[in-house]
Amino acid sequence: MNTPYLEIDLSKLHSNAKQLTAMFGSRGIDITGVTKSVLGDPEIAAALVSAGITSLGDSRIENIIRMKEAGVQAAFTLIRTPALSAACDVVTYVDVSFNTELSVIAELSEFAVRQKKVHDIVLMVEMGDLREGILREDINKIIGEALLMKGIRIIGLGTNLACFNGVKPTRRNMDDLSRLTESCERNHGIKLHLISGGNSANFDWAFADDSKGRINNVRLGEAIFLGRETLSRRHIKGLHLDAVSLIGEIIESKVKPSLPEGETGQDAFGNTPVFEDKGEMLRSIVALGKQDVCVSGLTPMIDVDILGSSSDHIVLDATRTPLKVGDQVRFSLDYAALLSSMTSPFVRSVYI
Ligand SMILES: *Cc1c(COP(=O)(O)O)cnc(C)c1O
């Protein structure tokens, strides 16, 4: 088989999705499967849907179109607030969009009216992580104005934590969101059905022993694909950690010194390398590099060390596990490695 490729075990993904659906379901929380890290891969999306996930979220409209065109049957949510210039496409292709800006909602309203549709929106609230979100003191004013816009229906509130500044979802900020929901409902005489509390970082909060308040949805990507919660990257018991792995091929393997020869300056990426003299070592080169994957997110699944990488090469110290030309090396991935390899044109996906 040509390398490099991602080996995607659909039955393991299905199992992860099914278990998470049951676990969160026992807490009254539905899951939106987030497909942005897998480029909206329709085979993967279909595996999540067959596991009982009925709602899929993606940050890219292109990915949503890709899944829809492939016939994936789900409600599709755009989880990044739309660009003004994308409003027409959003109304055309997306069932629900997350929003924080009135000018964008106004544009969505205009296209919804033109297309004779009602476009559902969730308003994202800033709860401290300082990425996207409407300030809590502004939420009533924004709801008031959005309610006047034709073709727009506000179906809920959401928040996103632990992404930009690592702010933890806790009882305190989740209860704040529940209380905010109720005050918005009272102030405007509306019912908010979807209260989306966060992402894979909400795991500990979800399974702590207290009320989940009004929160009835989380958006999960990493927990499904990599089997971990994301505050401390703890393995979620019962989930597969190896549903996706990356395979590269050895193209050179030679015993060489561990110290370079000659004067040294910067490497190809402007870093100044540091070296340790370990004597002679077996240096094996994998035909994988920064164009294929975020190399710092790879962990070899055999006993070798990654010495470094450039655009097209990863150099391994294979002294403990001798490798020869043509051998394939399997790596496990973190989120950055998953995202980058799934979106690299050089890396194919193979499904098992
Ligand atoms: C990426 C993203 C998610 C999913 O995050 P994971 O850590 O993969 O679970 C959820 N919500 C928003 C708004 C996102 O951008």
The ligand as a Gaussian input file, in Angstrom:
#p B3LYP/6-31G(d) Opt

LIG

0 1
 C      -13.625000      22.412000      17.729000
 C      -14.821000      22.805000      18.481000
 C      -15.495000      21.873000      19.286000
 C      -15.001000      20.450000      19.487000
 O      -13.902000      20.444000      20.333000
 P      -13.220000      19.067000      20.798000
 O      -12.179000      19.490000      21.751000
 O      -12.682000      18.401000      19.584000
 O      -14.297000      18.251000      21.438000
 C      -16.641000      22.299000      19.920000
 N      -17.111000      23.554000      19.789000
 C      -16.486000      24.469000      19.029000
 C      -17.069000      25.841000      18.921000
 C      -15.329000      24.131000      18.356000
 O      -14.708000      25.056000      17.603000

